Amino acid sequence: MVETQSACLVCQATSQQTPLVTLEYREQKLWICPQHLPLLIHHPERLVGKLPGAENLKPVPDHD
């Protein structure tokens, strides 16, 4: 089994550089840093090419 190092799916920062939040999506374990977590929540379309299926995710509406 190949061990992969945890790194942010957006900026590739590792857990040695920044805290990472673990998520599971499509039976895959992925990581995202706190700086890019809002991107996943509010603009998942910007993750196309970095997160498989991102084009099918719906953003959370803005809260006023």
Number of C-alpha atoms within 10 A of each C-alpha: 3 4 5 6 9 18 22 23 16 19 12 13 17 17 16 9 10 14 16 21 15 14 11 9 11 8 7 7 10 17 22 26 22 13 13 14 17 13 16 19 14 14 16 20 18 14 17 13 11 11 16 11 14 16 13 10 14 13 13 12 9 6 4 3
